[in-house]
Amino acid sequence: MKIKKLQFIVAYFLTSFLSFNSTAQYEATRGINQQLRKLFSQLTFPDTSIKILYERSAKFIDDGYYKFYNPDSTIYEETWMQMYRETYYAAHDTNDFLPIDSVLQRFDTQNAYTCKPVKMAVINYNMYNIKKEALDSGDYFVFDTVNDMLFDHPSPIASPYFESSFFVASPMINTSFYKDVTYTVAANNIFADNKTRMDMMENYTLQINFGDGLGFRSIDQTRDTSLRIIYPRKNTYPITTQLVHNISLDVVYLSKSTMEILSDNFCLIPDRSFGVPGMTVGVYNACTDPSLPTKKIIIV
């Protein structure tokens, strides 16, 4: 009976929030995450370099997105951000992760109607998952059904965990009014634990195909990179991000996203710009032809 009670507790915390509407879900998630973090708070793990237990946070995103090779799912900015939230709360220690508000602030300046660069962001983490059979008996964990907590078993019949990993990448805005888009891939926008990050840099080449017909570009993971991509016309274009093994040349990690181009216009970069409360003002100099008026054009 005690085991069945713990199974019910885990299943309830992982699925009950789905019955709420979308507004109430975010309010409900906070309390559910607190309960899940308490439930798994006393467990230790075989490899301390793995910072995440998948079951430790409530999930809005289907587990089919939590893959390291995923050619069948499209990651949008909202998906990427929600997966970061879920990863943050699934962490053994949230101090190892950039706070969610800080990540939101880093990307909240993205706007489809400006010429500002579009930031690419990548998540690549290893994680532990609890085996289904580990909750079917008392041979893997010690169950405290009074306080609703799990403890390490002193002599489990096997490890209660299996390892997995996931790799997701997306522009931090998926639309642009202009058909020329400058993407930036910054080293500090690649989120990974130290072990995975070192493995990426030592053994893999990061490549991105922006869907403009020119194929994959290799990205230096150690520095910030800017690339101006010119799309042929108004349309939606696939973006594919992958990690290619340096020796085997196999594509081991893969994630897909999109960029929707809303017009056939080029972005006109102002000669200078300045900020005023609530907006950015772009100043465009007049033509240099002396026969034409020399007044400046100001666009807000």
DAVEN-V650623 format. One line per field, one symbol per residue. phi: phi as a letter, one per 30 degrees, with the letter a starting at -180 (. if undefined). psi: psi as a letter, one per 40 degrees, with the letter a starting at -180 (. if undefined). Layout:
phi: ???
psi: ???
This chain:
phi: .dddddededddddbdddddddddeddddeddddddddecdcdcbecdddcbceddbdbcdeddddbcbbdccccceddeddddeddeddddbdddbdeeddddddcdddbdcccdecdcbbcbbdacbddeddccacccbcccddchbcbeddbddaddcbcbabbbbaddacbbdcdcbcccccedcccadedddddeddbbcdbbcdicjcidcdcddcbdbcbcccddaeaccdbccbccddcdiddccabbbbbcccacdddcdddabbcbeiacccccdddddddcecddcccc
psi: ddddddddddddddedeeeiiddddddddddddddddddedeiiidheehehhdeeiihdhieeegiehgeeihhiddddddddddddeeidheeeihidddddddeeehheeieiihhiihhhiiiiihideeeeifedihhgedegiiihhdgieiheiiiiiihiiiieheihdiehhhihhideehhiidddddddddeihhihheeeeeahhhhheeihhhhhhhidihihhihhhihhhdddeihdhhiiaihhheieiihhhidiiiiiheihhhhhiiieheeiieiihhh.
